[in-house]
Amino acid sequence: MTGVPRGPLVTGAAVETHARSQPDACSVIWDRAHGSALGTAAAAWFWIALEQSGPWGREAATQSRLDPELGLALDGRAQEEKGRLILIRRPGTHATVHEGPHRVYLAGGLADRPWLLQADLDDPGQLLRLPWAALREGDMDTVRARLPAFNESDGPVLMICSNSKRDICCAVRGRPVALESSSQRPGRVWECSHTGGHRFAPTGILLPHGQTLARLSSATAVAVVDAAARGELPVEMLGAAYDRGRSHLTPPEQAAESVVRQQIQEPTLLALTTKAVPHASRTNAWCCRVSHIDGRRWDVVAVRSSGGEDRPESCGGMAVPTWQWSVLSGVGP
């Protein structure tokens, strides 16, 4: 098994739906180098996606039209409880502010049985009443008892990063993909603030599963939404080019699970569970067991090593040493 992708990473469909990027844009450089996206998902045991239209600054929670004190408080509590707050907005012209309630999604239970709640709140300050420990532990009933405005969502949603103040690639490449795919699947695709990994733009987070994706196109974004309704990932999104991993897993677990998923061509999102422990005799290596719901299991070693040449991880940044995950069969030394 290997974590190094082979062949082109960006399909013709992806190229067609991207706006034109500069040759020195970070995502273009990483595409050209076939940089692996394995094990790069943002860490989060739960997700709070709060609608806030209008422009976002680099730190969207405190640099938008959302009350900055509220944004700071929610972002801080989410991080304390090992979760993630993102802002979302409807794809389209951001000069037009959406009038009306704020759509909010809460995704929890990622490690076991993911669930997704939604509500339209006139006052997003109600989120300060969240039972944070219950959210972290995936206790949907307690969350709903505390905030009865929330009901179960009737389907998954895909959040595509378009936070230009964090990195221009997310706007130039992410916004057209969000706009086109949302026109085909209304209400299922949103723009979102920074989720990490803009070198893999357009990036997306699939809720409620916390599945993080790289190098989306409008065609693959639609395919992701459709497959997620069946509890699956599209087979074309498996592997090191696109599968960044599930957010509740550690980086070596993400890498190991993604590689096994590709090797066995397993589309079902909840078919695999993965656990990792540090390797007893090898540095930057973890022994991982990937288990299938049908009883199969794979013992592999996830190794973090140099990714080759230095490359910038964001637009305008200096080239820095890179790393990648390789996944090897066996758990021996």
Secondary structure, 3 states (H helix, E strand, C coil): CCCCCCCCCCCHHHHHHCCCCCCCCHHHHHHHCCCCCCCCCCCCCCEEEEECCCCCCCCCCCCCCCCHHHHHHHHHHHHHCCCEEEEEECCCCCCCCCCCCEEEEEEECCCCCCEEEEEEECCHHHHHHCCHHHHHHCCHHHHHHHCCCCEECCCCEEEEECCCCCCHHHHHCHHHHHHHHHHHCCCCEEEECCCCCHHHCCCEEEECCCEEECCCCHHHHHHHHHHHCCCECCHHHCCCCCEEEECCCCHHHHHHHHHHHHHHCCCECCCEEEEEEECCCCCCEEEEEEEECCCCEEEEEEEEEECCCCECCCCCCCCECCEEEEEEECCCC
